[in-house]
Amino acid sequence: MSVEGLISIPSDFDPKETMDRLEAALRANGVTIFARIDHAAGAAKVGEDLRPTELLIFGNPKGGTPLMQAEQTIGIDLPLKALVWRDAAGKTWLSYNEPGWLAERHGLGAAAAGPVANMAAMLHGMANKAARAINP
């Protein structure tokens, strides 16, 4: 599976545990959790089936504000989001937008390279901490 600008990593855990681990890792690093949305529960409320699919919305003004100062339209993609989902084969995935792709989408120049690189490193670390039994 390949979606432009989207990073998807397989998880060693089920969807709920993966999301719980991600939320805990982010909180432990001082990241604000704005919302956790259970799409499967929403589907069930209208009588539909959906494999486990949860969205976490999170961020830190220290990281996002410099990007919005450079180009306010990136605010449509901030705060950051991560999706934990189970595919048709039963595999759990953790997906998130690659910050470099977001920066390119909004035309951020070289001045945003530092904050974008920091955001990418944080996301990579937190995603691997959440999805891997043994962290690289």
MDTraj code that builds the backbone (N, CA, C; nanometers):
import mdtraj as md
import numpy as np

residues = "MET SER VAL GLU GLY LEU ILE SER ILE PRO SER ASP PHE ASP PRO LYS GLU THR MET ASP ARG LEU GLU ALA ALA LEU ARG ALA ASN GLY VAL THR ILE PHE ALA ARG ILE ASP HIS ALA ALA GLY ALA ALA LYS VAL GLY GLU ASP LEU ARG PRO THR GLU LEU LEU ILE PHE GLY ASN PRO LYS GLY GLY THR PRO LEU MET GLN ALA GLU GLN THR ILE GLY ILE ASP LEU PRO LEU LYS ALA LEU VAL TRP ARG ASP ALA ALA GLY LYS THR TRP LEU SER TYR ASN GLU PRO GLY TRP LEU ALA GLU ARG HIS GLY LEU GLY ALA ALA ALA ALA GLY PRO VAL ALA ASN MET ALA ALA MET LEU HIS GLY MET ALA ASN LYS ALA ALA ARG ALA ILE ASN PRO".split()
xyz = np.array([
    [0.0839, -0.1175, 0.0000],
    [0.0000, 0.0000, 0.0000],
    [0.0886, 0.1241, 0.0000],
    [0.0591, 0.2155, -0.0894],
    [0.1367, 0.3378, -0.0971],
    [0.0438, 0.4552, -0.1237],
    [0.0430, 0.5489, -0.0317],
    [-0.0338, 0.6715, -0.0460],
    [0.0662, 0.7855, -0.0330],
    [0.0690, 0.8743, -0.1300],
    [0.1656, 0.9831, -0.1296],
    [0.1582, 1.0631, -0.0001],
    [0.2753, 1.0808, 0.0628],
    [0.2852, 1.1602, 0.1837],
    [0.2452, 1.0898, 0.3108],
    [0.2058, 0.9638, 0.3006],
    [0.1602, 0.8891, 0.4174],
    [0.2626, 0.7819, 0.4536],
    [0.3002, 0.7796, 0.5792],
    [0.3887, 0.6751, 0.6295],
    [0.3027, 0.5762, 0.7062],
    [0.3141, 0.4483, 0.6733],
    [0.2406, 0.3426, 0.7420],
    [0.3392, 0.2373, 0.7871],
    [0.3378, 0.2098, 0.9173],
    [0.4272, 0.1075, 0.9702],
    [0.3439, -0.0029, 1.0343],
    [0.3865, -0.1272, 1.0171],
    [0.3134, -0.2370, 1.0797],
    [0.3353, -0.2353, 1.2308],
    [0.2352, -0.2786, 1.3029],
    [0.2455, -0.2839, 1.4482],
    [0.2543, -0.4273, 1.4965],
    [0.3290, -0.4467, 1.6034],
    [0.3393, -0.5770, 1.6684],
    [0.2237, -0.6019, 1.7645],
    [0.1339, -0.5037, 1.7777],
    [0.0261, -0.5102, 1.8754],
    [-0.1092, -0.4952, 1.8073],
    [-0.2169, -0.5250, 1.8812],
    [-0.3498, -0.5047, 1.8243],
    [-0.3783, -0.3543, 1.8176],
    [-0.4832, -0.3144, 1.7468],
    [-0.5084, -0.1711, 1.7290],
    [-0.5234, -0.0923, 1.8592],
    [-0.5997, -0.1433, 1.9545],
    [-0.6208, -0.0691, 2.0790],
    [-0.4902, -0.0508, 2.1539],
    [-0.4119, -0.1568, 2.1663],
    [-0.2853, -0.1454, 2.2383],
    [-0.1891, -0.0517, 2.1644],
    [-0.1884, -0.0593, 2.0328],
    [-0.1027, 0.0307, 1.9549],
    [-0.1396, 0.1760, 1.9830],
    [-0.2693, 0.2070, 1.9782],
    [-0.3124, 0.3445, 2.0019],
    [-0.2862, 0.3864, 2.1459],
    [-0.3113, 0.2971, 2.2404],
    [-0.2827, 0.3286, 2.3812],
    [-0.1341, 0.3594, 2.3998],
    [-0.0484, 0.2798, 2.3369],
    [0.0962, 0.3004, 2.3471],
    [0.1378, 0.4331, 2.2827],
    [0.0774, 0.4651, 2.1679],
    [0.1097, 0.5917, 2.1023],
    [0.0667, 0.7091, 2.1898],
    [-0.0542, 0.7045, 2.2391],
    [-0.1033, 0.8133, 2.3237],
    [-0.0140, 0.8307, 2.4471],
    [0.0232, 0.7220, 2.5111],
    [0.1097, 0.7292, 2.6298],
    [0.2474, 0.7867, 2.5956],
    [0.3042, 0.7445, 2.4837],
    [0.4366, 0.7945, 2.4435],
    [0.4316, 0.9439, 2.4149],
    [0.3274, 0.9881, 2.3467],
    [0.3142, 1.1302, 2.3166],
    [0.2968, 1.2121, 2.4444],
    [0.2077, 1.1669, 2.5324],
    [0.1862, 1.2382, 2.6590],
    [0.3158, 1.2468, 2.7395],
    [0.3908, 1.1367, 2.7432],
    [0.5168, 1.1331, 2.8185],
    [0.6192, 1.2318, 2.7638],
    [0.6026, 1.2699, 2.6383],
    [0.6936, 1.3660, 2.5752],
    [0.6353, 1.5072, 2.5697],
    [0.5315, 1.5308, 2.6483],
    [0.4762, 1.6652, 2.6594],
    [0.3886, 1.7091, 2.5446],
    [0.3433, 1.6147, 2.4631],
    [0.2576, 1.6469, 2.3491],
    [0.1118, 1.6482, 2.3971],
    [0.0369, 1.7472, 2.3529],
    [-0.1040, 1.7593, 2.3895],
    [-0.1884, 1.6673, 2.3028],
    [-0.2767, 1.5913, 2.3666],
    [-0.3731, 1.5071, 2.2947],
    [-0.5034, 1.5853, 2.2881],
    [-0.5481, 1.6164, 2.1674],
    [-0.6700, 1.6933, 2.1494],
    [-0.7940, 1.6056, 2.1374],
    [-0.7806, 1.4903, 2.0718],
    [-0.8965, 1.4024, 2.0537],
    [-0.8501, 1.2630, 2.0135],
    [-0.9303, 1.1664, 2.0517],
    [-0.9135, 1.0278, 2.0078],
    [-1.0493, 0.9847, 1.9545],
    [-1.0526, 0.9539, 1.8272],
    [-1.1784, 0.9249, 1.7593],
    [-1.1814, 0.7787, 1.7166],
    [-1.2837, 0.7088, 1.7598],
    [-1.3011, 0.5677, 1.7247],
    [-1.3993, 0.5594, 1.6076],
    [-1.3448, 0.5486, 1.4874],
    [-1.4293, 0.5430, 1.3674],
    [-1.5152, 0.4170, 1.3638],
    [-1.4640, 0.3056, 1.4149],
    [-1.5414, 0.1812, 1.4157],
    [-1.6633, 0.1944, 1.5067],
    [-1.6462, 0.2620, 1.6202],
    [-1.7597, 0.2842, 1.7104],
    [-1.8630, 0.3743, 1.6430],
    [-1.8168, 0.4741, 1.5699],
    [-1.9084, 0.5604, 1.4967],
    [-1.9865, 0.4842, 1.3918],
    [-1.9176, 0.3960, 1.3218],
    [-1.9846, 0.3142, 1.2212],
    [-2.0901, 0.2249, 1.2854],
    [-2.0559, 0.1665, 1.4001],
    [-2.1490, 0.0782, 1.4703],
    [-2.2767, 0.1533, 1.5105],
    [-2.2626, 0.2801, 1.5448],
    [-2.3793, 0.3602, 1.5856],
    [-2.4804, 0.3775, 1.4736],
    [-2.4354, 0.3636, 1.3494],
    [-2.5278, 0.3749, 1.2362],
    [-2.5516, 0.2392, 1.1698],
    [-2.5183, 0.1313, 1.2435],
    [-2.5463, -0.0029, 1.1943],
    [-2.4495, -0.0545, 1.0897],
    [-2.3332, 0.0052, 1.0797],
    [-2.2335, -0.0370, 0.9806],
    [-2.1161, -0.1049, 1.0496],
    [-2.0482, -0.1912, 0.9746],
    [-1.9277, -0.2572, 1.0242],
    [-1.8047, -0.1865, 0.9702],
    [-1.7044, -0.1721, 1.0544],
    [-1.5757, -0.1167, 1.0144],
    [-1.4704, -0.1822, 1.1011],
    [-1.3647, -0.2321, 1.0368],
    [-1.2545, -0.2894, 1.1146],
    [-1.2025, -0.1831, 1.2107],
    [-1.1335, -0.2221, 1.3181],
    [-1.0812, -0.1231, 1.4118],
    [-1.0044, -0.0123, 1.3391],
    [-1.0454, 0.1116, 1.3654],
    [-0.9863, 0.2298, 1.3030],
    [-1.0009, 0.3454, 1.4018],
    [-0.8877, 0.3916, 1.4541],
    [-0.8902, 0.5035, 1.5486],
    [-0.7963, 0.6135, 1.5013],
    [-0.8387, 0.7378, 1.5238],
    [-0.7608, 0.8548, 1.4875],
    [-0.7234, 0.9304, 1.6138],
    [-0.5971, 0.9679, 1.6243],
    [-0.5493, 1.0486, 1.7358],
    [-0.5060, 1.1837, 1.6801],
    [-0.5558, 1.2905, 1.7412],
    [-0.5197, 1.4269, 1.7011],
    [-0.4358, 1.4853, 1.8134],
    [-0.3150, 1.5328, 1.7796],
    [-0.2203, 1.5745, 1.8829],
    [-0.1272, 1.6819, 1.8295],
    [-0.0626, 1.7521, 1.9193],
    [0.0325, 1.8520, 1.8738],
    [0.1003, 1.9244, 1.9871],
    [0.1858, 2.0174, 1.9456],
    [0.2611, 2.0999, 2.0382],
    [0.2820, 2.2344, 1.9695],
    [0.2287, 2.3421, 2.0269],
    [0.2435, 2.4735, 1.9633],
    [0.3890, 2.5129, 1.9372],
    [0.4789, 2.4608, 2.0169],
    [0.6206, 2.4919, 1.9964],
    [0.6690, 2.4411, 1.8608],
    [0.6151, 2.3293, 1.8156],
    [0.6542, 2.2738, 1.6863],
    [0.5710, 2.3261, 1.5708],
    [0.4418, 2.3450, 1.5935],
    [0.3532, 2.3843, 1.4848],
    [0.3497, 2.5330, 1.4551],
    [0.3657, 2.6159, 1.5589],
    [0.3556, 2.7606, 1.5384],
    [0.4561, 2.8150, 1.4369],
    [0.5848, 2.7750, 1.4428],
    [0.6785, 2.8273, 1.3429],
    [0.6376, 2.7925, 1.1994],
    [0.5758, 2.6765, 1.1819],
    [0.5312, 2.6374, 1.0482],
    [0.4141, 2.7238, 1.0027],
    [0.3220, 2.7515, 1.0953],
    [0.2080, 2.8365, 1.0601],
    [0.2506, 2.9818, 1.0414],
    [0.3565, 3.0242, 1.1112],
    [0.4087, 3.1595, 1.0889],
    [0.4674, 3.1713, 0.9485],
    [0.5260, 3.0619, 0.9007],
    [0.5840, 3.0612, 0.7661],
    [0.4752, 3.0546, 0.6595],
    [0.3702, 2.9757, 0.6847],
    [0.2599, 2.9615, 0.5883],
    [0.1365, 2.9136, 0.6635],
    [0.0439, 3.0053, 0.6845],
    [-0.0725, 2.9731, 0.7673],
    [-0.1577, 2.8588, 0.7153],
    [-0.1554, 2.8319, 0.5865],
    [-0.2409, 2.7253, 0.5338],
    [-0.2045, 2.5883, 0.5891],
    [-0.0829, 2.5710, 0.6429],
    [-0.0492, 2.4407, 0.7006],
    [-0.1357, 2.4111, 0.8235],
    [-0.2015, 2.5142, 0.8748],
    [-0.2935, 2.4945, 0.9861],
    [-0.4069, 2.3983, 0.9542],
    [-0.4364, 2.3766, 0.8267],
    [-0.5387, 2.2781, 0.7891],
    [-0.4905, 2.1364, 0.8193],
    [-0.3592, 2.1168, 0.8221],
    [-0.3005, 1.9852, 0.8485],
    [-0.2441, 1.9734, 0.9893],
    [-0.2554, 2.0797, 1.0672],
    [-0.2115, 2.0768, 1.2067],
    [-0.3334, 2.1010, 1.2937],
    [-0.3440, 2.0430, 1.4093],
    [-0.2452, 1.9549, 1.4696],
    [-0.2276, 1.8259, 1.3904],
    [-0.1250, 1.7550, 1.4300],
    [-0.0926, 1.6290, 1.3636],
    [-0.1963, 1.5229, 1.3945],
    [-0.1963, 1.4199, 1.3113],
    [-0.2900, 1.3093, 1.3285],
    [-0.2181, 1.1766, 1.3048],
    [-0.2635, 1.0749, 1.3746],
    [-0.2157, 0.9387, 1.3500],
    [-0.3376, 0.8476, 1.3445],
    [-0.3337, 0.7532, 1.2526],
    [-0.4422, 0.6582, 1.2350],
    [-0.3894, 0.5183, 1.2657],
    [-0.4591, 0.4481, 1.3537],
    [-0.4271, 0.3080, 1.3798],
    [-0.5444, 0.2269, 1.3274],
    [-0.5116, 0.1267, 1.2459],
    [-0.6165, 0.0536, 1.1775],
    [-0.5749, -0.0906, 1.1521],
    [-0.6768, -0.1747, 1.1330],
    [-0.6532, -0.3158, 1.1012],
    [-0.6950, -0.3391, 0.9574],
    [-0.6044, -0.4005, 0.8800],
    [-0.6364, -0.4276, 0.7398],
    [-0.7195, -0.5548, 0.7258],
    [-0.7592, -0.5870, 0.6046],
    [-0.8454, -0.7025, 0.5777],
    [-0.7794, -0.8346, 0.6143],
    [-0.6461, -0.8373, 0.6170],
    [-0.5735, -0.9596, 0.6538],
    [-0.5527, -0.9706, 0.8041],
    [-0.5977, -0.8709, 0.8795],
    [-0.5861, -0.8756, 1.0247],
    [-0.4615, -0.8090, 1.0808],
    [-0.3825, -0.7444, 0.9960],
    [-0.2600, -0.6769, 1.0393],
    [-0.2930, -0.5364, 1.0892],
    [-0.2280, -0.4962, 1.1978],
    [-0.2456, -0.3616, 1.2522],
    [-0.1394, -0.2692, 1.1941],
    [-0.1828, -0.1471, 1.1579],
    [-0.0949, -0.0452, 1.1007],
    [-0.1091, 0.0848, 1.1771],
    [-0.0008, 0.1614, 1.1792],
    [-0.0013, 0.2971, 1.2326],
    [0.0421, 0.3887, 1.1190],
    [-0.0429, 0.4845, 1.0851],
    [-0.0168, 0.5730, 0.9710],
    [-0.0186, 0.7189, 1.0158],
    [0.0669, 0.7989, 0.9501],
    [0.0677, 0.9424, 0.9757],
    [0.1213, 1.0162, 0.8533],
    [0.0860, 1.1439, 0.8434],
    [0.1354, 1.2264, 0.7342],
    [0.2815, 1.2604, 0.7572],
    [0.3617, 1.2451, 0.6539],
    [0.5046, 1.2756, 0.6624],
    [0.5203, 1.4275, 0.6646],
    [0.5840, 1.4843, 0.7690],
    [0.5950, 1.6302, 0.7799],
    [0.6604, 1.6974, 0.6589],
    [0.7579, 1.6352, 0.5973],
    [0.8195, 1.6935, 0.4779],
    [0.7202, 1.7086, 0.3647],
    [0.6310, 1.6117, 0.3514],
    [0.5266, 1.6183, 0.2501],
    [0.4300, 1.7324, 0.2808],
    [0.3946, 1.7479, 0.4101],
    [0.3073, 1.8585, 0.4485],
    [0.3729, 1.9930, 0.4164],
    [0.5026, 2.0033, 0.4474],
    [0.5759, 2.1274, 0.4202],
    [0.5780, 2.1576, 0.2704],
    [0.5981, 2.0550, 0.1911],
    [0.5990, 2.0722, 0.0456],
    [0.4610, 2.1116, -0.0047],
    [0.3580, 2.0473, 0.0487],
    [0.2204, 2.0750, 0.0089],
    [0.1863, 2.2224, 0.0282],
    [0.2398, 2.2816, 0.1355],
    [0.2076, 2.4202, 0.1681],
    [0.3159, 2.5184, 0.1252],
    [0.4142, 2.4710, 0.0505],
    [0.5159, 2.5596, -0.0045],
    [0.6102, 2.6197, 0.0979],
    [0.6331, 2.5490, 0.2069],
    [0.7270, 2.5988, 0.3070],
    [0.8680, 2.5868, 0.2512],
    [0.9450, 2.6876, 0.2707],
    [1.0805, 2.6883, 0.2169],
    [1.1822, 2.6342, 0.3145],
    [1.3068, 2.6655, 0.2865],
    [1.4192, 2.6166, 0.3659],
    [1.4138, 2.6646, 0.5105],
    [1.3520, 2.7792, 0.5356],
    [1.3437, 2.8318, 0.6719],
    [1.2688, 2.7368, 0.7651],
    [1.1810, 2.6542, 0.7098],
    [1.1033, 2.5607, 0.7910],
    [1.1699, 2.4247, 0.8030],
    [1.2845, 2.4079, 0.7414],
    [1.3497, 2.2764, 0.7390],
    [1.3788, 2.2228, 0.8790],
    [1.4260, 2.3070, 0.9681],
    [1.4575, 2.2631, 1.1045],
    [1.3352, 2.2134, 1.1796],
    [1.2300, 2.2959, 1.1902],
    [1.1095, 2.2492, 1.2582],
    [1.0470, 2.1254, 1.1937],
    [1.0510, 2.1178, 1.0613],
    [0.9951, 2.0020, 0.9911],
    [1.0767, 1.8769, 1.0245],
    [1.2087, 1.8886, 1.0254],
    [1.2942, 1.7748, 1.0591],
    [1.2709, 1.7306, 1.2037],
    [1.2538, 1.8251, 1.2944],
    [1.2264, 1.7905, 1.4346],
    [1.0935, 1.7180, 1.4478],
    [0.9931, 1.7666, 1.3765],
    [0.8610, 1.7043, 1.3800],
    [0.8676, 1.5625, 1.3236],
    [0.9400, 1.5463, 1.2139],
    [0.9538, 1.4137, 1.1525],
    [1.0243, 1.3170, 1.2466],
    [1.1290, 1.3623, 1.3130],
    [1.2024, 1.2762, 1.4060],
    [1.1141, 1.2362, 1.5235],
    [1.0375, 1.3304, 1.5759],
    [0.9479, 1.2999, 1.6870],
    [0.8432, 1.1975, 1.6451],
    [0.7803, 1.2194, 1.5296],
    [0.6780, 1.1261, 1.4826],
    [0.7356, 0.9870, 1.4597],
    [0.8502, 0.9800, 1.3964],
    [0.9146, 0.8508, 1.3710],
    [0.9412, 0.7779, 1.5026],
    [0.9969, 0.8497, 1.5987],
    [1.0284, 0.7882, 1.7278],
    [0.9055, 0.7413, 1.8020],
    [0.8030, 0.8251, 1.8074],
    [0.6818, 0.7901, 1.8800],
    [0.6081, 0.6753, 1.8119],
    [0.6031, 0.6763, 1.6787],
    [0.5359, 0.5697, 1.6058],
    [0.6060, 0.4365, 1.6281],
    [0.7363, 0.4363, 1.6218],
    [0.8098, 0.3110, 1.6451],
    [0.7979, 0.2641, 1.7886],
    [0.7954, 0.3559, 1.8817],
    [0.7783, 0.3194, 2.0230],
    [0.6411, 0.2540, 2.0434],
    [0.5414, 0.3048, 1.9749],
    [0.4051, 0.2527, 1.9883],
    [0.3864, 0.1187, 1.9181],
    [0.4509, 0.1000, 1.8041],
    [0.4208, -0.0142, 1.7173],
    [0.5178, -0.1312, 1.7295],
    [0.6292, -0.1117, 1.7906],
    [0.7332, -0.2160, 1.7939],
    [0.7515, -0.2724, 1.9350],
    [0.7542, -0.4045, 1.9429],
    [0.7802, -0.4702, 2.0706],
    [0.9231, -0.4417, 2.1154],
    [1.0147, -0.4386, 2.0204],
    [1.1545, -0.4051, 2.0465],
    [1.1843, -0.2834, 1.9598],
    [1.2171, -0.1712, 2.0238],
    [1.2392, -0.0474, 1.9480],
    [1.3756, -0.0460, 1.8826],
    [1.3789, 0.0029, 1.7565],
    [1.5073, 0.0097, 1.6854],
    [1.5988, 0.1141, 1.7445],
])
top = md.Topology()
chain = top.add_chain()
for i, resn in enumerate(residues, 1):
    res = top.add_residue(resn, chain, resSeq=i)
    for name in ("N", "CA", "C"):
        top.add_atom(name, md.element.get_by_symbol(name[0]), res)
traj = md.Trajectory(xyz[None], top)
